[in-house]
Amino acid sequence: MANPKDDGYRALHLTNRNRSRLIEVQLRTPFQDNWANAVEADARLLSPGLKFGGGAQELRDFYIALGELGAQAEGGGPIDPAVDRWGVAARLVAGVQLHQCVIGEAECGTEVERREEDGADQ
């Protein structure tokens, strides 16, 4: 998604009318879906206005940066270390790579992926 919302949200929403009712379909990558669900959970637990631009600035900044890092990881490009002030990029990239490996979109090549695939980390 080339143009995320200011809060970091990334998804494509399609709407259609069927028998006078609007139907909306949200198209998200697995990361985008997890991001959106995490924001909703934190909005319920920590900051009710988070979904709508409210809440603590630090929390909003975290989700904006996390959305950008997720997009960079899913795109396969380099991660901008300036965006990763929380130090989550390496785990995020590993998670995206593992997911792509499991669903067959990428080779399962690194030692971390092989260990997680074999359940050796448990």
C-alpha positions as CSV (number, residue, x, y, z in Angstrom):
1,M,0.0,0.0,0.0
2,A,1.8,3.1,-1.3
3,N,-0.2,5.6,0.7
4,P,-1.1,4.5,4.3
5,K,-3.3,6.6,6.5
6,D,-1.5,9.0,8.8
7,D,-1.8,6.5,11.7
8,G,0.0,3.8,9.8
9,Y,-3.1,1.8,8.8
10,R,-2.6,-0.1,5.5
11,A,-5.4,-2.0,3.7
12,L,-7.5,-1.8,0.6
13,H,-11.2,-1.5,1.3
14,L,-13.7,-2.4,-1.5
15,T,-17.3,-1.5,-1.2
16,N,-20.2,-2.7,-3.3
17,R,-24.0,-2.5,-3.1
18,N,-26.0,-5.7,-3.2
19,R,-29.8,-5.6,-2.8
20,S,-29.6,-2.0,-1.4
21,R,-27.0,-3.0,1.2
22,L,-23.4,-1.9,1.3
23,I,-20.9,-4.6,1.6
24,E,-17.3,-3.8,2.5
25,V,-14.3,-6.2,1.9
26,Q,-11.0,-5.4,3.5
27,L,-7.9,-6.7,1.8
28,R,-4.9,-7.0,4.1
29,T,-1.7,-8.9,4.2
30,P,-1.2,-11.1,7.3
31,F,1.0,-8.4,8.8
32,Q,-1.6,-5.7,8.1
33,D,-4.3,-7.8,9.7
34,N,-2.1,-8.4,12.8
35,W,-1.3,-4.7,13.0
36,A,-4.9,-3.7,12.8
37,N,-6.0,-6.3,15.4
38,A,-3.2,-5.1,17.7
39,V,-4.3,-1.5,17.4
40,E,-7.9,-2.5,18.2
41,A,-6.7,-4.5,21.2
42,D,-4.6,-1.6,22.5
43,A,-7.5,0.8,21.9
44,R,-9.7,-1.4,24.1
45,L,-7.1,-1.9,26.8
46,L,-5.0,1.3,26.9
47,S,-6.4,4.1,24.8
48,P,-10.0,4.2,23.5
49,G,-9.2,6.9,20.9
50,L,-6.2,5.1,19.4
51,K,-8.0,3.9,16.3
52,F,-9.1,7.5,15.5
53,G,-5.8,9.4,16.1
54,G,-6.1,9.7,19.9
55,G,-4.2,8.3,22.7
56,A,-0.6,8.8,23.9
57,Q,1.7,10.1,21.2
58,E,4.4,7.5,22.0
59,L,1.9,4.7,21.4
60,R,0.7,6.3,18.1
61,D,4.3,6.8,17.0
62,F,5.0,3.1,17.8
63,Y,2.2,1.9,15.6
64,I,3.1,4.3,12.7
65,A,6.7,3.0,12.8
66,L,5.6,-0.6,13.1
67,G,3.3,-0.2,10.1
68,E,6.2,1.2,8.1
69,L,8.6,-1.5,9.2
70,G,6.0,-4.2,8.4
71,A,5.6,-2.8,4.9
72,Q,9.4,-2.7,4.4
73,A,9.7,-6.3,5.7
74,E,6.9,-7.6,3.4
75,G,8.3,-5.7,0.5
76,G,11.6,-7.5,0.9
77,G,13.6,-4.2,0.8
78,P,16.0,-3.0,3.3
79,I,14.7,-1.9,6.8
80,D,15.4,1.7,7.6
81,P,17.1,1.6,11.0
82,A,15.9,5.2,11.7
83,V,12.3,4.0,11.8
84,D,13.2,1.1,14.2
85,R,13.8,3.0,17.5
86,W,12.1,0.2,19.4
87,G,14.4,-2.5,18.1
88,V,11.6,-4.7,16.6
89,A,12.8,-4.9,13.0
90,A,14.8,-8.1,13.2
91,R,11.9,-10.1,14.8
92,L,9.4,-8.5,12.4
93,V,11.5,-9.5,9.3
94,A,12.0,-13.0,10.7
95,G,8.2,-13.3,11.3
96,V,7.4,-12.2,7.8
97,Q,10.0,-14.5,6.3
98,L,8.7,-17.5,8.3
99,H,5.1,-16.8,7.2
100,Q,6.2,-16.6,3.6
101,C,8.1,-19.8,4.0
102,V,5.2,-21.6,5.6
103,I,2.7,-20.6,2.9
104,G,5.2,-21.4,0.1
105,E,5.9,-17.9,-1.1
106,A,9.6,-18.1,-0.2
107,E,12.4,-20.5,0.4
108,C,12.9,-21.6,3.9
109,G,16.6,-20.9,4.0
110,T,17.9,-19.4,7.2
111,E,18.8,-21.3,10.3
112,V,16.2,-19.4,12.3
113,E,13.5,-20.4,9.9
114,R,14.6,-24.0,9.9
115,R,14.6,-24.1,13.7
116,E,11.2,-22.5,14.0
117,E,9.8,-24.8,11.3
118,D,11.2,-27.9,13.1
119,G,9.9,-26.7,16.4
120,A,13.4,-26.6,17.8
121,D,12.8,-23.2,19.6
122,Q,10.1,-24.8,21.8
